[in-house]
Amino acid sequence: MKGKDAMETVDFLISGMACGGCANTVKKALLALDGVMQADVSHAGGRAEVVYDPAKVQPAAMKTAIEAAGYTIK
């Protein structure tokens, strides 16, 4: 049975985010991935915390999406 227990969380350290707009860009890129349930992104902290369904998406795809949006994973 799948439910909330099936979700996992991953954190990314991101460089290049200078403002709230940058954080929103990263958040939109992550939420566009099927299986990403929640993305909390902080430009001030330079990080993103992502809640996802590992049956649908893996952290490697999230890293690719962040980099495609123009930012770098530390």
Secondary structure as the mmCIF struct_conf table of DSSP 4:
data_model
#
loop_
_struct_conf.conf_type_id
_struct_conf.id
_struct_conf.beg_label_comp_id
_struct_conf.beg_label_asym_id
_struct_conf.beg_label_seq_id
_struct_conf.end_label_comp_id
_struct_conf.end_label_asym_id
_struct_conf.end_label_seq_id
BEND BEND1 GLY A 3 GLY A 3
HELX_RH_3T_P HELX_RH_3T_P1 LYS A 4 ALA A 6
STRN STRN1 GLU A 8 SER A 15
BEND BEND2 CYS A 19 CYS A 19
HELX_RH_AL_P HELX_RH_AL_P1 GLY A 20 LEU A 31
TURN_TY1_P TURN_TY1_P1 ALA A 32 ALA A 32
BEND BEND3 LEU A 33 LEU A 33
TURN_TY1_P TURN_TY1_P2 ASP A 34 GLY A 35
STRN STRN2 VAL A 36 SER A 42
TURN_TY1_P TURN_TY1_P3 HIS A 43 GLY A 46
STRN STRN3 ARG A 47 TYR A 52
TURN_TY1_P TURN_TY1_P4 PRO A 54 LYS A 56
HELX_RH_AL_P HELX_RH_AL_P2 PRO A 59 ALA A 68
TURN_TY1_P TURN_TY1_P5 ALA A 69 GLY A 70
STRN STRN4 THR A 72 ILE A 73
#
